[in-house]
Amino acid sequence: MFDTLSDRLAATFKNLRGKGRLSEADIDATAREIRIALLEADVALPVVRAFIKQVKERAAGAEVSQALNPAQQVIKIVNEELIGILGGETRRLRFAKSGPTVIMLAGLQGAGKTTLAGKLGFWLKGQGHTPLLVACDLQRPNAVNQLSVVAERAGVGVYAPQPGNGVGDPVQVAKDSIEYAKTKQYDVVVVDTAGRLGIDQELMQQAADIRDAVSPDEVLFVVDAMIGQDAVNTAEAFRDGVGFDGVVLSKLDGDARGGAALSIAHVTGKQIMFASNGEKLDEFDAFHPDRMASRILDMGDLLSLIEKAEQTFSQEEAAKMASKLASKKGQDFTLDDFLAQMEQVRKMGSISKLLGMLPGMGQIKDQINNIDERDVDRTAAIIKSMTPAERQEPTIINGSRRARIAKGSGVEVSAVKNLVERFFEARKMMSKMAQGGGMPGMPGIPGMGGGPGRQKKQQKQAKGKRKSGNPMKRKADEAAEAARREQAAQGGGAFGLPAGQQGQDFELPDEFKKFMG
């Protein structure tokens, strides 16, 4: 969604690099480019003005003029100001001290509230809660059925006593759901309300009545990140008519310009709490302004990547794999282990999205977007078409075995051959790294070891001081060394002077005296 904005900002900062100092004209030109980039991204004009004013004031101050690298300092300022307009710190859910926590969802029709209710329920379940989804959207056709299906997929409870399609009282359903949750021991109630086609007074009043009936701990306003400036207008009207505590962005995986996301927290004064960036139930998480700003500036989002890895990989499995790779040439690491690792990575989500979290990946986003996710499935099919013995010891795979594996997995024979060759190369490289040998073909890196040839060369050079080829000079050097050893044996000081005489009879050489004046 923020690709265009990222590209414009990257081009702007590229012009600053290599400058030892920034003139006022440089700062004005940079501010103008950033303003154009934000306006093209559909960011609200008041937000752009406030943002540019802050950046210019800070860029013209001492923190840039006295910096060793002014360009990096400007990027740092833009990053901090972006975090500011996105809401500053991460806002967490408030949970009730007693009884079930009530979360009410509201927003325009088509914003994705019902799907998001299922995602929120799935996320809460993963956090150790027992959520209940409540169907209070009794206006839209099949809204109740949709919520029931979403709740079943998420593995959470649902309360839907009314059939919907215009039948039933949503305020009464919301009120009854609290008692039902207490009886069935649910600790979080997620109330899905009817959407509005616009700023509809009747439905706005209905939302206010539901709010008064259940006294929610959190009212979350669901915004379609693709609808542009109208999202800000609707949010303001909803804030004044019903009130809300936080914002949830849906459809962040779209290709719209996404300015609403950058505007809404600043304009309404309410922070973005969650973001949905895909169709799947697990493509939903807490919104972190600092991480989003890093992504926009192509600095990556390593913290989110690490969190995903921690949720997917167990420490016990990781230690087991590491010990296998550290074995002699990594021979204990088999194709079965390779398949298990690949499936774990796949559980983390789309390969393209994972790569997009790495710093600097914006420069090769076209290649990342062209990655075929089905390649992982093809590789898995090839490995699963092998016998247990072939997976344990791939060296036994000959021509006839390759033909059988290719036929079983529906690929060409060359694909099987390539996979086995790549596996051996990867195993060799990973084994070398696991044993502290560093990257093959790379010079020695501190803490990573180096090539054996390099180590031998260093040892050879460290054998001691070389002797002169001139016999007279060699004899003088040996005599001086013998005198030094004798003086040290007699209790000489650190500078070769007898102990107790240091600094008494010591005279600076004439050259130093002249130098010192």
C-alpha positions as a printed NumPy array, in Angstrom:
array([[  0.   ,   0.   ,   0.   ],
       [  2.802,   2.462,   0.857],
       [  5.041,   1.49 ,  -2.09 ],
       [  4.62 ,   4.799,  -3.959],
       [  5.282,   6.843,  -0.813],
       [  8.341,   4.689,   0.03 ],
       [  9.763,   5.117,  -3.489],
       [  9.331,   8.908,  -3.425],
       [ 10.911,   9.27 ,   0.011],
       [ 13.815,   6.961,  -0.943],
       [ 14.511,   9.086,  -4.049],
       [ 14.392,  12.263,  -1.942],
       [ 16.889,  10.956,   0.612],
       [ 19.182,   9.642,  -2.133],
       [ 19.791,  13.248,  -3.234],
       [ 20.963,  14.149,   0.289],
       [ 23.548,  11.388,   0.623],
       [ 27.177,  12.372,   0.255],
       [ 26.639,  15.989,   1.361],
       [ 28.913,  17.045,   4.216],
       [ 26.543,  19.851,   5.22 ],
       [ 23.003,  20.843,   4.268],
       [ 22.189,  24.356,   3.134],
       [ 18.809,  26.016,   3.66 ],
       [ 18.073,  25.409,  -0.041],
       [ 18.744,  21.637,   0.437],
       [ 16.32 ,  21.519,   3.377],
       [ 13.624,  23.443,   1.437],
       [ 13.999,  21.152,  -1.598],
       [ 13.782,  18.046,   0.614],
       [ 10.71 ,  19.386,   2.436],
       [  9.032,  20.157,  -0.913],
       [  9.668,  16.602,  -2.177],
       [  8.346,  15.068,   1.056],
       [  5.227,  17.302,   0.821],
       [  4.544,  16.128,  -2.748],
       [  5.093,  12.48 ,  -1.724],
       [  2.601,  12.763,   1.176],
       [ -0.034,  14.574,  -0.907],
       [  0.294,  11.95 ,  -3.663],
       [ -0.227,   9.287,  -0.983],
       [ -3.593,  10.954,  -0.184],
       [ -2.561,  12.181,   3.283],
       [ -4.89 ,  14.909,   4.629],
       [ -3.635,  18.459,   3.94 ],
       [ -3.647,  19.625,   7.628],
       [ -1.527,  16.568,   8.517],
       [  0.941,  17.312,   5.685],
       [  1.296,  20.945,   6.79 ],
       [  1.935,  20.017,  10.427],
       [  4.39 ,  17.283,   9.409],
       [  6.436,  19.504,   7.037],
       [  6.515,  22.359,   9.591],
       [  8.002,  20.06 ,  12.247],
       [ 10.541,  18.488,   9.852],
       [ 11.736,  21.906,   8.572],
       [ 12.088,  23.338,  12.084],
       [ 14.1  ,  20.37 ,  13.306],
       [ 16.174,  20.076,  10.108],
       [ 17.227,  23.733,  10.35 ],
       [ 18.245,  23.3  ,  14.   ],
       [ 21.509,  22.299,  15.687],
       [ 20.777,  18.531,  15.61 ],
       [ 21.401,  18.518,  11.819],
       [ 23.975,  21.294,  11.427],
       [ 26.254,  19.732,  14.067],
       [ 25.693,  16.127,  12.959],
       [ 28.5  ,  14.054,  11.425],
       [ 26.104,  12.848,   8.724],
       [ 23.343,  15.429,   8.068],
       [ 21.479,  13.224,   5.551],
       [ 21.085,  10.416,   8.091],
       [ 19.971,  12.942,  10.686],
       [ 17.204,  14.212,   8.358],
       [ 16.041,  10.615,   7.749],
       [ 15.981,  10.112,  11.545],
       [ 13.838,  13.255,  11.957],
       [ 11.392,  12.129,   9.226],
       [ 11.182,   8.677,  10.861],
       [ 10.408,  10.185,  14.291],
       [  7.797,  12.571,  12.869],
       [  6.153,   9.713,  10.922],
       [  5.899,   7.733,  14.166],
       [  4.301,  10.828,  15.716],
       [  1.526,  11.199,  13.094],
       [  0.874,   7.441,  13.217],
       [  0.076,   7.724,  16.931],
       [  3.41 ,   7.578,  18.752],
       [  3.499,   4.601,  21.101],
       [  1.682,   1.295,  20.593],
       [ -1.746,   1.353,  22.221],
       [ -2.812,  -1.858,  23.971],
       [ -6.332,  -3.149,  24.672],
       [ -7.854,  -2.237,  28.049],
       [ -9.277,  -5.269,  29.812],
       [-12.019,  -5.109,  32.448],
       [-10.977,  -5.693,  36.069],
       [-14.067,  -7.848,  36.704],
       [-16.528,  -9.599,  34.405],
       [-16.1  ,  -9.989,  30.657],
       [-14.26 ,  -7.285,  28.671],
       [-16.65 ,  -5.829,  26.075],
       [-15.248,  -4.674,  22.702],
       [-17.668,  -2.995,  20.292],
       [-16.869,  -2.773,  16.556],
       [-18.358,   0.005,  14.436],
       [-17.791,   1.536,  11.02 ],
       [-19.079,   1.887,   7.471],
       [-20.68 ,  -0.981,   5.594],
       [-18.074,  -2.881,   3.59 ],
       [-15.18 ,  -1.883,   5.872],
       [-14.741,  -5.537,   6.849],
       [-16.135,  -5.505,  10.432],
       [-17.551,  -9.036,  10.445],
       [-14.38 , -10.621,   9.033],
       [-12.347,  -8.498,  11.418],
       [-14.446,  -9.718,  14.367],
       [-13.3  , -13.266,  13.523],
       [ -9.654, -12.141,  13.188],
       [ -9.821, -10.285,  16.511],
       [-11.376, -13.37 ,  18.143],
       [ -8.612, -15.572,  16.696],
       [ -5.928, -13.106,  17.904],
       [ -7.462, -12.931,  21.413],
       [ -7.613, -16.738,  21.543],
       [ -3.892, -16.817,  20.716],
       [ -3.297, -14.408,  23.637],
       [ -4.914, -16.897,  26.046],
       [ -8.443, -15.428,  26.183],
       [-11.839, -17.072,  25.529],
       [-13.687, -14.626,  23.234],
       [-17.378, -14.632,  22.266],
       [-18.531, -13.015,  18.997],
       [-21.979, -11.39 ,  19.187],
       [-24.115, -10.886,  16.041],
       [-25.731,  -7.444,  16.42 ],
       [-25.735,  -6.665,  12.697],
       [-29.341,  -7.623,  12.02 ],
       [-29.731,  -5.318,   8.982],
       [-27.385,  -6.671,   6.308],
       [-28.518,  -9.883,   4.568],
       [-26.657, -12.969,   5.832],
       [-24.498, -10.963,   8.255],
       [-25.442, -13.349,  11.118],
       [-24.548, -16.428,   9.043],
       [-21.253, -14.849,   7.988],
       [-20.278, -14.173,  11.613],
       [-21.176, -17.762,  12.58 ],
       [-18.968, -19.153,   9.777],
       [-16.072, -16.818,  10.68 ],
       [-16.355, -17.759,  14.383],
       [-16.289, -21.482,  13.496],
       [-13.149, -21.005,  11.362],
       [-11.474, -19.042,  14.182],
       [-12.466, -21.698,  16.747],
       [-14.247, -19.208,  19.032],
       [-17.772, -18.959,  20.468],
       [-20.649, -17.103,  18.808],
       [-23.92 , -15.68 ,  20.204],
       [-26.549, -15.255,  17.465],
       [-30.104, -15.7  ,  18.895],
       [-31.751, -13.685,  16.082],
       [-31.786, -14.692,  12.385],
       [-31.086, -11.146,  11.167],
       [-32.064,  -9.985,   7.653],
       [-34.063,  -7.16 ,   9.255],
       [-35.516,  -9.314,  12.079],
       [-34.685,  -8.771,  15.777],
       [-33.609,  -6.028,  18.183],
       [-29.783,  -5.544,  18.129],
       [-29.766,  -3.572,  21.411],
       [-31.497,  -6.449,  23.261],
       [-29.132,  -9.024,  21.697],
       [-26.125,  -6.999,  22.878],
       [-27.566,  -6.702,  26.402],
       [-28.38 , -10.456,  26.637],
       [-24.928, -11.428,  25.334],
       [-23.229, -10.1  ,  28.504],
       [-25.262, -12.424,  30.743],
       [-24.658, -15.316,  28.319],
       [-20.888, -14.651,  28.43 ],
       [-20.898, -14.635,  32.251],
       [-22.831, -17.933,  32.336],
       [-20.548, -19.663,  29.794],
       [-17.305, -18.233,  31.25 ],
       [-16.241, -16.126,  28.237],
       [-13.812, -13.382,  29.285],
       [-14.038, -11.149,  26.157],
       [-17.218, -10.178,  24.242],
       [-16.763,  -8.802,  20.687],
       [-19.943,  -7.032,  19.515],
       [-20.346,  -6.776,  15.712],
       [-22.724,  -3.9  ,  14.87 ],
       [-24.486,  -2.892,  11.647],
       [-22.491,  -0.896,   9.105],
       [-23.511,   2.43 ,   7.684],
       [-23.592,   3.333,   3.994],
       [-22.759,   6.882,   5.05 ],
       [-23.398,   9.044,   8.07 ],
       [-26.853,   7.53 ,   8.721],
       [-28.533,   9.133,  11.765],
       [-30.84 ,   6.154,  12.481],
       [-28.014,   3.611,  12.497],
       [-25.745,   6.052,  14.359],
       [-28.393,   6.238,  17.076],
       [-28.629,   2.43 ,  17.126],
       [-24.868,   2.228,  17.694],
       [-25.144,   4.768,  20.52 ],
       [-27.968,   2.695,  22.112],
       [-25.858,  -0.5  ,  21.926],
       [-22.95 ,   1.407,  23.499],
       [-25.193,   2.611,  26.358],
       [-26.661,  -0.904,  26.844],
       [-23.345,  -2.796,  27.183],
       [-20.94 ,  -0.038,  28.387],
       [-18.013,  -1.331,  26.296],
       [-14.441,  -1.157,  27.597],
       [-13.282,  -0.417,  24.047],
       [-15.17 ,   0.987,  21.034],
       [-13.099,   0.257,  17.913],
       [-13.773,   2.111,  14.673],
       [-13.022,  -0.12 ,  11.657],
       [-11.67 ,   1.81 ,   8.663],
       [-11.089,   0.527,   5.147],
       [ -7.533,   1.754,   4.481],
       [ -8.335,   2.066,   0.756],
       [-11.136,   4.666,   0.831],
       [ -8.911,   7.743,   1.135],
       [ -9.947,  11.106,   2.569],
       [-13.583,  10.117,   3.207],
       [-12.325,   7.809,   5.981],
       [-11.189,  10.87 ,   7.931],
       [-14.545,  12.671,   7.453],
       [-16.495,   9.569,   8.547],
       [-14.213,   9.035,  11.544],
       [-14.766,  12.616,  12.702],
       [-18.564,  12.301,  12.315],
       [-18.588,   8.964,  14.153],
       [-16.354,  10.346,  16.918],
       [-18.821,  13.217,  17.466],
       [-21.973,  11.032,  17.138],
       [-21.059,   7.86 ,  19.042],
       [-17.441,   8.16 ,  20.149],
       [-14.67 ,   5.57 ,  19.838],
       [-11.465,   4.709,  21.69 ],
       [ -9.266,   3.309,  18.94 ],
       [ -9.031,   2.646,  15.204],
       [ -8.617,  -0.651,  13.331],
       [ -7.288,  -0.535,   9.747],
       [ -8.552,  -3.221,   7.382],
       [ -7.323,  -4.11 ,   3.864],
       [ -3.765,  -2.83 ,   4.372],
       [ -2.701,  -5.38 ,   1.747],
       [ -4.514,  -3.386,  -0.949],
       [ -2.791,  -1.265,  -3.577],
       [ -4.464,   2.06 ,  -2.77 ],
       [ -2.365,   5.005,  -1.639],
       [ -3.128,   4.563,   2.069],
       [ -3.134,   8.214,   3.12 ],
       [ -6.106,   7.595,   5.432],
       [ -3.885,   5.423,   7.619],
       [ -1.374,   8.257,   7.994],
       [ -4.083,  10.881,   8.589],
       [ -6.652,   9.307,  10.849],
       [ -4.691,   9.109,  14.123],
       [ -3.526,  12.729,  13.802],
       [ -6.934,  14.15 ,  12.808],
       [ -9.127,  12.258,  15.315],
       [ -6.623,  12.073,  18.188],
       [ -7.41 ,   8.336,  18.529],
       [ -4.661,   5.813,  17.957],
       [ -4.606,   2.955,  15.453],
       [ -4.678,  -0.221,  17.57 ],
       [ -4.861,  -3.073,  15.046],
       [ -4.203,  -3.625,  11.356],
       [ -5.45 ,  -6.345,   9.019],
       [ -3.226,  -7.056,   6.011],
       [ -4.718, -10.089,   4.281],
       [ -7.661, -12.463,   3.914],
       [ -6.457, -15.167,   6.312],
       [ -7.42 , -15.176,   9.992],
       [ -3.815, -14.863,  11.157],
       [ -3.052, -11.854,   8.904],
       [ -3.952,  -9.45 ,  11.688],
       [ -1.892,  -7.957,  14.514],
       [ -1.427,  -5.042,  16.89 ],
       [ -0.409,  -1.827,  15.109],
       [  3.05 ,  -0.507,  15.985],
       [  3.623,   3.079,  14.714],
       [  7.425,   2.761,  14.912],
       [  7.453,  -0.452,  12.861],
       [  5.088,   0.979,  10.235],
       [  7.267,   4.102,   9.897],
       [ 10.325,   1.856,   9.426],
       [  8.537,  -0.052,   6.656],
       [  7.538,   3.164,   4.868],
       [ 11.171,   4.355,   4.961],
       [ 12.385,   0.906,   3.761],
       [ 14.18 ,   0.234,   7.049],
       [ 12.402,  -3.095,   7.443],
       [ 10.473,  -4.506,  10.387],
       [ 12.785,  -7.03 ,  12.013],
       [ 10.916,  -7.009,  15.353],
       [  7.696,  -8.272,  13.729],
       [  9.729, -10.872,  11.812],
       [ 11.357, -12.091,  15.05 ],
       [  7.955, -12.243,  16.797],
       [  6.531, -14.344,  13.947],
       [  9.532, -16.685,  14.134],
       [  9.166, -17.045,  17.918],
       [  5.487, -17.942,  17.523],
       [  6.263, -20.557,  14.848],
       [  9.578, -22.136,  15.874],
       [ 10.116, -23.87 ,  19.203],
       [ 13.474, -23.363,  20.96 ],
       [ 13.804, -27.124,  21.427],
       [ 13.452, -27.765,  17.669],
       [ 15.874, -24.934,  16.84 ],
       [ 18.509, -26.368,  19.216],
       [ 18.011, -29.834,  17.719],
       [ 18.539, -28.519,  14.16 ],
       [ 21.606, -26.52 ,  15.238],
       [ 23.228, -29.632,  16.751],
       [ 22.576, -31.568,  13.537],
       [ 24.196, -28.848,  11.439],
       [ 27.189, -28.682,  13.774],
       [ 27.911, -32.392,  13.185],
       [ 30.692, -33.45 ,  10.802],
       [ 29.929, -31.609,   7.517],
       [ 26.288, -31.394,   8.689],
       [ 25.646, -34.993,   7.589],
       [ 23.07 , -35.509,  10.368],
       [ 20.892, -32.848,   8.687],
       [ 18.632, -34.759,   6.292],
       [ 15.986, -33.903,   3.689],
       [ 13.342, -34.682,   6.349],
       [ 14.82 , -31.894,   8.51 ],
       [ 14.968, -29.608,   5.471],
       [ 11.27 , -30.265,   4.758],
       [ 10.337, -29.616,   8.409],
       [ 12.213, -26.281,   8.37 ],
       [ 10.548, -25.283,   5.102],
       [  7.074, -26.052,   6.456],
       [  7.81 , -24.01 ,   9.596],
       [  8.791, -21.001,   7.463],
       [  5.609, -21.46 ,   5.414],
       [  3.552, -21.286,   8.621],
       [  4.96 , -17.8  ,   9.229],
       [  3.034, -16.568,   6.177],
       [  3.721, -15.408,   2.645],
       [  7.414, -15.565,   1.631],
       [  7.022, -12.213,  -0.166],
       [  5.675, -10.54 ,   2.987],
       [  8.451, -12.033,   5.132],
       [ 11.137, -10.77 ,   2.731],
       [  9.425,  -7.371,   2.683],
       [ 10.147,  -7.048,   6.427],
       [ 13.911,  -7.038,   5.776],
       [ 15.706,  -3.659,   5.497],
       [ 16.405,  -2.414,   1.968],
       [ 14.02 ,  -4.845,   0.277],
       [ 12.102,  -1.946,  -1.306],
       [ 14.854,  -1.745,  -3.933],
       [ 14.015,  -5.231,  -5.222],
       [ 10.277,  -5.272,  -4.531],
       [  9.457,  -6.242,  -8.138],
       [ 11.517,  -9.441,  -7.795],
       [  9.949, -10.139,  -4.372],
       [  6.428,  -9.667,  -5.769],
       [  7.237, -12.127,  -8.584],
       [  8.186, -14.926,  -6.173],
       [  6.044, -17.989,  -6.881],
       [  4.796, -19.261,  -3.504],
       [  3.993, -22.608,  -5.159],
       [  7.722, -23.361,  -5.52 ],
       [  7.722, -24.315,  -1.831],
       [  4.856, -26.766,  -2.468],
       [  6.713, -28.277,  -5.46 ],
       [  9.843, -28.777,  -3.364],
       [  7.769, -30.413,  -0.607],
       [  6.124, -32.711,  -3.186],
       [  9.557, -33.829,  -4.509],
       [ 10.848, -34.653,  -0.993],
       [  7.613, -36.474,  -0.052],
       [  7.931, -38.618,  -3.213],
       [ 11.256, -40.024,  -1.923],
       [ 11.597, -43.132,   0.224],
       [ 12.696, -42.727,   3.902],
       [ 16.152, -44.088,   2.94 ],
       [ 16.529, -41.509,   0.141],
       [ 15.605, -38.674,   2.474],
       [ 18.141, -39.865,   5.048],
       [ 20.939, -40.354,   2.498],
       [ 20.329, -38.421,  -0.753],
       [ 23.646, -39.675,  -2.223],
       [ 21.924, -42.963,  -3.154],
       [ 19.568, -41.158,  -5.581],
       [ 20.668, -42.348,  -9.027],
       [ 19.102, -41.892, -12.491],
       [ 16.3  , -44.46 , -12.107],
       [ 15.402, -43.168,  -8.64 ],
       [ 15.295, -39.589,  -9.97 ],
       [ 12.895, -40.662, -12.737],
       [ 10.603, -42.376, -10.194],
       [ 10.632, -39.343,  -7.834],
       [  9.927, -36.957, -10.751],
       [  6.986, -39.069, -11.885],
       [  5.581, -39.251,  -8.331],
       [  5.813, -35.493,  -7.742],
       [  4.746, -34.388, -11.241],
       [  7.962, -32.499, -12.094],
       [ 10.832, -32.833, -14.578],
       [ 13.8  , -35.102, -13.726],
       [ 16.073, -32.026, -13.832],
       [ 14.037, -30.452, -10.992],
       [ 14.819, -33.451,  -8.733],
       [ 18.517, -33.29 ,  -9.628],
       [ 18.648, -29.533,  -8.967],
       [ 16.936, -29.914,  -5.586],
       [ 19.406, -32.569,  -4.378],
       [ 22.41 , -30.518,  -5.571],
       [ 21.071, -27.361,  -3.881],
       [ 20.454, -29.317,  -0.677],
       [ 24.082, -30.521,  -0.539],
       [ 25.379, -26.979,  -1.15 ],
       [ 23.056, -25.464,   1.445],
       [ 23.936, -28.133,   4.018],
       [ 27.657, -27.557,   3.473],
       [ 27.296, -23.785,   3.864],
       [ 25.02 , -23.981,   6.95 ],
       [ 27.317, -26.559,   8.566],
       [ 30.335, -24.285,   8.049],
       [ 28.485, -21.36 ,   9.629],
       [ 27.219, -23.502,  12.536],
       [ 30.806, -24.58 ,  13.298],
       [ 31.997, -20.943,  13.354],
       [ 33.743, -21.129,  10.013],
       [ 32.113, -18.015,   8.585],
       [ 30.597, -17.691,   5.151],
       [ 32.431, -19.754,   2.487],
       [ 34.531, -17.572,   0.178],
       [ 34.333, -14.631,   2.571],
       [ 37.302, -13.149,   4.49 ],
       [ 37.531, -13.801,   8.213],
       [ 34.895, -11.895,  10.192],
       [ 35.429, -11.242,  13.942],
       [ 33.541, -13.876,  15.892],
       [ 32.718, -15.851,  12.732],
       [ 36.081, -17.503,  12.035],
       [ 37.667, -17.528,   8.614],
       [ 39.086, -19.777,   5.924],
       [ 41.798, -22.268,   6.952],
       [ 44.302, -20.738,   4.515],
       [ 43.882, -17.34 ,   6.129],
       [ 44.442, -18.734,   9.636],
       [ 47.695, -20.462,   8.58 ],
       [ 48.965, -17.278,   6.995],
       [ 48.242, -15.298,  10.164],
       [ 50.028, -17.919,  12.299],
       [ 53.075, -17.817,  10.027],
       [ 53.321, -14.044,  10.276],
       [ 52.958, -14.069,  14.06 ],
       [ 56.074, -16.257,  14.692],
       [ 58.2  , -13.304,  15.859],
       [ 60.483, -10.496,  14.765],
       [ 62.317, -11.192,  11.531],
       [ 66.163, -11.161,  11.602],
       [ 68.108,  -8.792,   9.385],
       [ 70.008, -10.194,   6.424],
       [ 72.985,  -7.859,   7.172],
       [ 75.479,  -9.735,   9.492],
       [ 76.742,  -6.511,  11.167],
       [ 73.228,  -5.216,  11.834],
       [ 72.11 ,  -8.667,  13.068],
       [ 75.074,  -8.788,  15.522],
       [ 74.218,  -5.281,  16.865],
       [ 70.546,  -6.29 ,  17.291],
       [ 71.529,  -9.46 ,  19.197],
       [ 73.859,  -7.483,  21.519],
       [ 71.114,  -4.93 ,  22.239],
       [ 68.614,  -7.74 ,  22.961],
       [ 71.107,  -9.443,  25.335],
       [ 71.711,  -6.15 ,  27.19 ],
       [ 67.971,  -5.589,  27.53 ],
       [ 67.425,  -9.096,  28.959],
       [ 70.284,  -8.608,  31.444],
       [ 68.877,  -5.265,  32.608],
       [ 65.406,  -6.809,  33.035],
       [ 66.931,  -9.648,  35.094],
       [ 68.54 ,  -7.06 ,  37.433],
       [ 65.109,  -5.62 ,  38.26 ],
       [ 64.829,  -3.016,  35.568],
       [ 61.704,  -0.893,  35.232],
       [ 59.132,  -0.777,  32.51 ],
       [ 61.239,   1.44 ,  30.227],
       [ 64.477,  -0.576,  30.624],
       [ 65.716,   1.719,  33.421],
       [ 67.004,   0.328,  36.734],
       [ 64.29 ,   0.116,  39.364],
       [ 64.1  ,   3.176,  41.601],
       [ 65.918,   5.433,  39.086],
       [ 63.031,   5.988,  36.677],
       [ 62.526,   9.679,  36.109],
       [ 65.631,  10.751,  38.117],
       [ 68.517,  10.686,  35.606],
       [ 66.306,  10.324,  32.559],
       [ 66.953,  12.921,  29.863],
       [ 64.816,  13.581,  26.764],
       [ 66.724,  13.252,  23.469],
       [ 67.823,  16.585,  21.92 ],
       [ 65.373,  16.202,  19.025],
       [ 62.437,  15.987,  21.445],
       [ 63.74 ,  18.97 ,  23.442],
       [ 63.787,  21.081,  20.25 ],
       [ 60.295,  19.824,  19.327],
       [ 58.903,  20.699,  22.757],
       [ 60.523,  24.196,  22.626]])
